[in-house]
């Protein structure tokens, strides 16, 4: 029996209480999104909001929503203070669960790349579309081409982009293999790459594998507090690296940081 399975059996009796807390938090989360989204949408009908203004609304909304859902995190931001806000950067982040992009977008000024299913979510999908997002249909080759083009256009225009290049969530200690497409677009656009890590103390509750969406939400938001650590690295701008070498370098850097974070929580590392 694995450690994660043992943890499941140990705390199974808590599930009814977790379910109740998760329902309360889901309602509060949706109310928070509505309080930010609908007034902005109404105002937008009379005086159009810029992309930057809409993205800023999303950032404030998600920063609040993440706290409501019980996530408690500390941030180690190693980006230089003089980081240009007129230059686009490609943020590369590891992927553990649905909560990763919410936490990241509550901290960053960046356009996220997301799977197309997100736009079907009630309220959330409409809010994300309004505030700026690029959708990817994972089984559609033309969609992949279009997304690569949009990444290139955004970076060239000075807009930062957030992507989870594993393409799905991973429960292993290290990340999965990064897809190379976004690295190619970043280097072609002359954009710097910023590595990012979001790691959770409780692996059982937060690493998403076989659970349904609702089961995963309960596992994470049914806890009183959910401790995680966020690391944002300095920009990597090395013209000597080709896309493959850059991908491998960032992949190794992120894995090293994950191990460093987890070593402070786990005795088996």
N, C-alpha and C positions, 0 to 999 in steps of 0.2 A: 504493500500500500504506500503510495507516495505521500510526501509531507503535505501537499495541498489537499489530498483526499482525507488525511487524518484531521486536518483543520476543519474540513467540511463536517465530518461526523461529530467533532467536539462541540461545534457551535450550532448544530442543526436545530436545537430547541429554541434558539433565538429568532428563528425565521418569521413567526407571526408578528413579532414586535418590529422587526426590520421592514416587513411589508407595509405596516401602518405608517412608520416614519417615512418610508420611500414615497407613499401616496401623498402625504402632506407636503413633502418637498417638491414633488412633481407639480402639484397645484401651485405652490408658491413660485416655482420656476417659470411656469407658463404665465402667471400673473405678472411677474417681473418683465418677461419678454413683451407682453402686451402693453405694459405701462411705458416702455421705451419705444416700441415699434409703432403703435397706432397714432400717438400724438405726432411722431416724426413723419409718418405717412400722410397725415392730414395736413401738416404744415407744408409738406413737399408739393401738395396739389396747388397751393397758392404761391409759394416761393420755392422753386426747385433747390434742393440741397445738393451741394457738391459731393463727389465720391468720397472725398476726404472727411467731410462732415458726417456722412452716413456711416463710414467705417468707424469714426470716433464714437458714434452712438452705440454701435455694436460692441466696441471695446469696453465702454462703461457698463453696458447691460450685462455682458458676460462676466466681467469682473465681480459684479454684484451677485449674479446668479450662481457662480461657482462657490461663493461663500455661503449662500443659502443652502446649497446642496451638501454642505459639510466638509468641503475640501479645505484643508489647512496646509499651506505650503510656504516654504521659504525660497527665495530666489537669489541665485548667485549670478549676477549679470557682469560678464567680463567684456562687454562691448565698450570701446573707448567713448568718453564723454563727447568727443568732437565728431562722433559718427554723423555723417551727412544725412539730413532728412530729404535731400533732393536726389539721392542716388538709390536705386533699387538693389535690394539684397535678396538672395535666395536662402530662406530659413529651412534647414534640413533637421527633422525631428524624428526620434524613435516613436513607435506606436504600440501602446498597451491596451487602450480601451477607447470607448466613445467620448470619454471625458477629456482626452488629450487636446483635441482642437479647441474645446471650450476654454480650457485653462490657458492655452497658448494665445488665443485671440483676445483674451482678457488682459494680456500683457504686451502684445505686439501690434504694430501698425503694418498689417500685411494682408494681402488677398489670399484666402485659402483655396487649395485644390481639394475638392471633395467628391466622393462617389455620388452618382446621380440620384441615388435613393433618398438622399437628404432632402431634396426639394419636395418630396411627397409627404414629409412630416408636417402635421397640422401646426400652424402658427410659426414653428421654427423654420420650416422651409421658406415660407414667405418672407420672414425676417432676414434670413441669410441672403436670399436673392436681392432684397431691397438694399442691403448694406454692402453687397459686392462679394461674389464668389464665382469660382470656375468649376463647373460640374464635369465629371469624367464618367463615361459609360465604359466600365472596365472590359467588357467583351466586344466593344466596338472599335475597330482599328481606326476608322475615320475620326472618332472622338479623341483618340490618343493623339492623332496628328493635330487636331484643332487645339487641344490643350497645350501641346508643345508650342504652338504658334502664339497662343495667348500668354504663356509664360514669357516667351521672348519679347512680345510687345510690351508687357507690363514692366519687365526689368529695364528695357530700353527707354521707357518713358519715366523711369525713376520711381516706380511703384514696387515695393517689396512683395515677395510671394512666400507663402508657407506651404510646405509639402511634406508628406509622410511617405518617403520613397520605398518603404517595404511593401506598400500596396495593401496591407492588411495588418491585423494585430498579431503580435508574437508573444508567447508565454515563456520562452527560453531565456536564460540569463543574458544572452547576447541578442542583438538585433538580427533580423533576416537580411538577405542580400538586398542592397539598394538597387533600384532600377536606374539606368544610366541617363535616360532622356532629359530629365530636368538639369542635370549637370552639364550636358551638352549645350542646352539653351542658355544657361547662366554664363558659361565661358564664351559663347558666341556673342553674347550681349555685353561682355566685359564687366559683368556683375560679380561682386564678392559673394562668398558663401559663408553663412553663419550656422555653425552646428548648434543643436539644441537638444536637451535631454529632459524628459518628464518621467520621473521614476517614483514608484509608490512603495511605502514601507510594508504594507500588507499585500503580499503577492496573491494570496488566495482570492481576496475580494476584488482586486483590481485588474488582474491579468485576464483578458477576455479570450476564451477559446470556444467551448461548446455550448455555453449558455445562450438562451434567447435574449433579445434586447431587454425585455422586461426583467428577466432574472438577473441580468448583469446590472441593471439600474438598481434593483433591490440590494444586490450584493454590495454595491458601492455607496449608495445613498441611504441605505438602511442602517448605517453606522452613525454613531453620534458625531464622530470626527474621522476624517480620512487624511492621514498624513502623507505628504509627498514633497519631493524636492525638484526644483526647476533650475537647470543650468543653461545659460545662454553664453556661448563662447564668443571670442573675438572673430572678426571677419577673416576669412582665408582668401587671399588674393595673390596667387602664385602663378604667373604666366608660363612657368616652366612645366606645369603639370597639364597633361591632356585630360579629357573627361574621365577616362577609366582610372587613371592614377589619382585624380582628385576625388573620385567616388570612393576609392579604396582608402585613401587617407582620411576622409571624413568618417567613413564607416569604422575604421580602427579607433579614431579619436572618440567617437560616441560610445563605442563599446568599452573603452578604457574608463570613461567617465561614469558609465553605468556601474561598472564593477567597483569603482571608488566609492560611489554613493551607497551601494548595497553593502559594502564591507563595513560601513558604520552601523548597519542595522542587523546584519546576520553573523552568526558565529561560524558558519560553515565555509566562509570565504577567507 
